[in-house]
């Protein structure tokens, strides 16, 4: 298949391009301001320029394309409309362009946030009614709705919390743990699913290889449920550090998020109000049984393995002392 990847310079996108170009050529659509250092010497990457949010260059990028992998997203923003412009409006621009060019197959990397947290310890299924609680989640859910009603052949993957090389979000928490600090929003036990980015990329590639565009939605996780405390303790152990858990009331955390939103540029923010809304929930759990059964998806990495590899990568890149 002739593939166009949108969002190639993001965390998941970088890992996807590096893996998929070991098998075939791909085209990527990037903004003129994007950092393409990782790809510019890769002969299997055809770099095209455009802007999803501004609706520029999309139709031209779809020339001779069979399938689009859409993993572009705005994950940090100050207002609903900042998220909406990229996550929802940008997806609408892509859909319209695909219809014009008669490119019928779309693989969309959505998010667990589009469905929202679990109301109990019962994991969510792909058929659960969506109830997003953050601006990010709401705008991703609206993008899902647009795709489902577009007439395109689609597969939607909702990854849980993804970690791995090139991720800057978990790096923030790892740096704090490396200094012996373990902040936790709210009180009481919290539970979540995780997935290592290489496993998520494997799932994306499975969809492409199987040509599986059956208008289906899949959660993606590593098959395990983790307590947040255990996750933090595991990271601290890999870092060979002792950490002190500091429990922060949600109201105070939201105020800290507000200060970050108002006074800090995006690359300096520790946390945002939107993220605090998610971090305060007790259960972020779901079932990836459908992906296991229908796509033969079997994650290769445990969290211990994945986080050790991730921290090793951070150290090699000079992000950690």
N, C-alpha and C positions, 0 to 999 in steps of 0.2 A: 504493500500500500504506500501511496505517496502521502506523507504526513506533514501537517502544519502544526507546530506547537506554539501556543500563545501563553505567555508567562514563563518563558524559558530562563529568564534571569532571576527568578525567585528561588526560594529555598528548594521546593520540590522540583521545580522546573530544571534547575541546574543538574540535580541528580538524575532526572529522567533523560535529559539530553545526553549526558555522559554515558549512560547505560545503553540507550537505544541506538546511539551512533556506533556502537561496537557491532551492530547487526546491519544497519542500513543508513542511507542518507535521510536527513530530515530538513525541513525548512522551519525557521523560527521567525516570529514577528516581534520586533522589539522597538522601543522608542529611540529616537535619536540620542537621547541623554542616557540611555542604559549602558551599564558597564558590561561589555562583551569580551573582556580580556580572556575569559575562560574558553571562548569558542572561536575566536578570530583566526586561529591557526589550525582549526579542525576542518579537514577537507570534506568531511561528511555532513557539515552544517552549512546550509544556505541561509544567509542572514538577510532578512527583509525588514524594511522600516515602516512603521505606522504607529497608530495610537488607538487602542480600543475605546477609550473614554471619549476621545475627540472624533471618533469615526473616520480616521484617516488611514489609508493604505490597506484596509482590510480586504476589499474586493480584489485589488490587484494581487494580494498575497495568496488568494484562493485559486489562482490559475494553476491548472493541472494538479489539484489536490483531491485526494479521495476521502480523507478523514482528518478532522480537527481535534486536537487534544487541548482543551481549555483549562489551564491551571493558573491563570492570572487572577489575582485578588488583592484587594486592599484590606489588610489585617489590622491596621492602626489608623485611627482618625479621631477628630474632635467632635464631629457631628454626624447625624444620620445621613445627611446629604453627601458628605465626603465618601462614605461607604457606598451609598446608592449609585453615585456617578460611575464608579468603576465596576462594582460587583453586579449591579442590576442593569443600569443603562448600557454599560459596556457590553454585557452579554446580549442585550437586545440588538445592539449594532451588529454583533457577530452573527446572530441568527438571521437578521435581515440580509446581510451580505451572502450568507450561505444559501439562502433561498434564491437570491438573484443569480448566483453562480451555479445553482443546482448541485451543491456539495451536500450530501444527505446525511453523512455520519458524523456524530459529535460525541466525544467522551468528555464529560464535565467533571472536574475535581471540585466537589462541593465541600461540605464540612459537617461534622457531627453537630456543630453549632446551628446549622440550618434546621435541625429537628428539635434542638433544645435538650436540657438535662432530663434524666429519668426522675419521675415523681416518687419512685420507691426503689428498692433494691432489685426490682425486676428489670433486666436489660431491655432496651428498646429494640424493636424490629423495624425492618424497612417499611412496614405497613402502618407504623405508629403515626397518629396524627401529629403534625409538626407544631411545636410551640417554642419558637426561638425567643431568647430573653435579651439578646444583645443586638445592637445595630448591625454588627457584622453578621450575626446569624440571620436576622430578618432579611437583609439584602441578599444573602446567599439563598435563602428560601424562596424569595421572589424570583431570583434567577432560575432556580429549579422549575418553578411554575411556568416561566416563559418557555423553557426548553420542552417541558412536558406537553405544552399546548402549541408547539411550533410546527408539528408535522414532520420534523426531522426524525431520523432513526438515532436513538441516543442510548448511552449508558451513563448513569450518574453514580459516582463513587463518593461516599461520605466518609472521609478518613476521620479517625479520632485524633487525639493529640499526637502529632508527628514530631519526631526528633531525629537528629542525625547531622552529618557534615553539612555545612553552609547555613545551618539554622542559627539565627541570632536571638530568637525568643528564649529558648531554653538556656542559651549561653548566659543570659542575664541572671537566671537563678543559679546556674553552676558557679558563676563568679562570686555570688553572695555566699554560697556554701563553701567555696574555696577560702573565704574569709571567716568561716565559722558561724555564719548567720543563716538561719533557715526561717524566713517569714511565711506564715500560713494565714490566709484570709478566713476569718470566722473561727468558730469553735466546734469541737466534735469531730468524729472520724469522717473522712471523705474518701470516695472511691471513684476510680476512673479506669478507662482502657487506654492503651498506648499502641503505637505502631512505629517501627523503625523505618526510616525513609526508603531503604533498599527493598524492604518487603512491599511497601506501597508501590514502588516503581515496578516490581515484579508483577503485581496485580494489574497495573495499567497495561503492561506489555502483554499479559495473558489475554486481556480484552481485545487488543489489536490482533494478536496472532490467531485468536479464535474467531475473529470477525464478529464479535458478539455485541451487536447493536439491536437489542430486543426490547427497548423501551423499559429498562429495568433500573432499579435503585439498589445499591449495595452499601452497607456499612463495611468499613475496613479496620480491623484491629488484629493484634497478635494472638487473640484467643484467651487472654488472661485478664482477670480483674485485679487491680492493684489498689492498696490503700495509699493515700498520698504520703502518709508518714513513712511507709516502707520505701516508696520511690525516693524520697529525700534521703533516707538513711543509706540506701544503696548508692546514690550519687556520692554522698559523703565518704562512704567506704572506698569507692573507686578512687576518689581524690586523696584518700588517706588523711582525711581531716575529721575532727570532731566538730559537730555543729550544734548550736543552741536553737531550739524551736521557739519562735516568737509569734504568738497568736495575736492577730490584729483584728479588732472588731470591724465588721463590714462597713459601718458608717464612717469610721476613721479611714479605712482603706479607700472608700469612695472619695473622701476629701483629698487624700494623697493623690489619687488618680486625677482629680480635678486640677490640682496644682501642676501635675505633670502635663496635662492637656494644655493648660493656659500658658505656662512659662517655659516649657522645654521643647526644643525641636525634636522631630521624629526620631532621629538617631541617638538622642540622649535620654529618651523616656525610659523609666524603669517599668512603669505600668500605666494603663489608661483606665478611665472610668468604665469603658466598655468591657475591658478584660476583667475588671473587678466583679462586674455583674456575673460573669461566668465562674470566676474562681470561688465565689461565695457559696456555690451549690454543693450539695452533699453527694449526688450521684451523677457521674457522666459515664454511663455504661450502656452498651448496646451489643447486639448479636451480629456476627459476620457469617453466620451459618449459611446464608444464601450464597455468598461468594465462595465459601468452601465447597458447597455442593454443586453449584452450577458452573463454576469456573475452575474448579480444582485448585483453589487457592490454599496453599499451606505455608504459613509464615516460617521463615528460616531462623529468625533471631528471637531469643528471649531478651527481656529488658537488660539483664546483666550483661549479655554479650553486646547488645546494641549500644548501651551507654558507655561501656568500656571503649568500644571502637570510636564512639563520638568524642569522648574526652581525649583520647589519644590524638585524634585529628585536630582538635582545638589546640592542643599543646604543640603539635607539629607546625601549626599555622601561626603560633605566637600569641594566641588569644588568652592562654593560661600560663602562669609562671610555673 
